[in-house]
Structures are given as structure tokens and as C-alpha cells.
Amino acid sequence: MKITFIPLFCVLGLAGCATPTVMLKNKTTGQIARCGGGAAGSMAGGLIGYKIEKAHDENCIRDFEAKGFERTQ
């Protein structure tokens, strides 16, 4: 029982740091882009990991908005 508990705990810990997904659309080309929803920064753990992932998401959104994309949500 302990062997399955540890991996499950790790998975739940990583999911807790996932950031919200932001969808963007380019009205000219019709392309759709997605930023966020990741948990790569969660390897740093907790609030620090969330802030790392959030900063990455904000850069992603900013880059797509500079290319003419607009948020759809």
C-alpha cells in the first residue's frame, strides 16, 4: 500500500501547481494558440513552482498577442 501511495502523492502534488489555460485566436488567420495549463515549474515545488509557471504563461500570452492573437475566454 505504501508503494502506491508515494507515486499518487507525487502526482497530486504536481497537479496542484498547474496554471489556468488561456486560449488565443488570430482573427486574421484563424489560428488557435494555447498558453498555460502546464506544471513544468512545479518541479521547484509549491508557490515558487507556481510563480515560475505563471511567469512562463504570461510570456507566452504576451508573445502571441504581439503576433495579433487575442484571448478568446
C-alpha positions as CSV (number, residue, x, y, z in Angstrom):
1,M,0.0,0.0,0.0
2,K,2.8,2.4,0.8
3,I,4.4,1.9,-2.7
4,T,1.3,3.1,-4.5
5,F,0.7,5.9,-2.0
6,I,4.0,7.7,-2.8
7,P,3.6,7.9,-6.6
8,L,0.0,9.0,-6.1
9,F,1.1,11.7,-3.7
10,C,3.7,13.0,-6.2
11,V,1.2,13.2,-9.0
12,L,-1.3,15.1,-6.8
13,G,1.5,17.5,-5.7
14,L,2.4,18.3,-9.3
15,A,-1.2,18.8,-10.4
16,G,-1.6,21.4,-7.6
17,C,0.8,23.8,-9.3
18,A,-0.9,23.7,-12.8
19,T,-1.8,27.1,-14.1
20,P,-5.1,28.0,-15.9
21,T,-5.2,27.6,-19.6
22,V,-5.6,30.7,-21.8
23,M,-6.8,30.3,-25.4
24,L,-5.9,32.8,-28.0
25,K,-7.1,33.2,-31.6
26,N,-5.7,35.2,-34.5
27,K,-8.8,36.7,-36.2
28,T,-6.9,37.2,-39.5
29,T,-5.6,33.6,-39.9
30,G,-8.0,31.7,-37.7
31,Q,-5.1,30.0,-35.8
32,I,-5.7,29.0,-32.2
33,A,-2.9,29.0,-29.6
34,R,-2.9,27.8,-26.0
35,C,-0.8,29.1,-23.1
36,G,-0.8,27.8,-19.6
37,G,-2.2,24.6,-18.1
38,G,1.3,23.3,-17.5
39,A,3.0,22.2,-14.4
40,A,6.7,22.2,-15.5
41,G,7.6,24.8,-12.9
42,S,6.1,22.5,-10.2
43,M,9.4,20.6,-10.0
44,A,10.6,23.6,-8.0
45,G,7.7,22.9,-5.7
46,G,4.8,24.8,-4.2
47,L,4.3,28.5,-4.5
48,I,7.7,29.0,-6.1
49,G,6.9,26.5,-8.8
50,Y,3.6,28.1,-9.5
51,K,5.2,31.5,-9.9
52,I,7.7,30.1,-12.3
53,E,5.0,28.5,-14.4
54,K,2.8,31.7,-14.2
55,A,5.7,33.8,-15.5
56,H,6.2,31.4,-18.4
57,D,2.5,31.6,-19.2
58,E,2.5,35.4,-19.2
59,N,5.4,35.5,-21.6
60,C,3.6,33.0,-23.9
61,I,0.5,35.2,-23.9
62,R,2.5,38.4,-24.5
63,D,4.3,36.8,-27.4
64,F,1.1,35.6,-29.1
65,E,-0.6,39.0,-28.5
66,A,2.3,40.7,-30.2
67,K,1.6,38.5,-33.2
68,G,-2.0,39.6,-33.5
69,F,-3.7,36.9,-31.3
70,E,-6.5,37.9,-28.9
71,R,-7.8,36.0,-25.9
72,T,-10.9,34.0,-26.5
73,Q,-12.0,33.4,-23.0
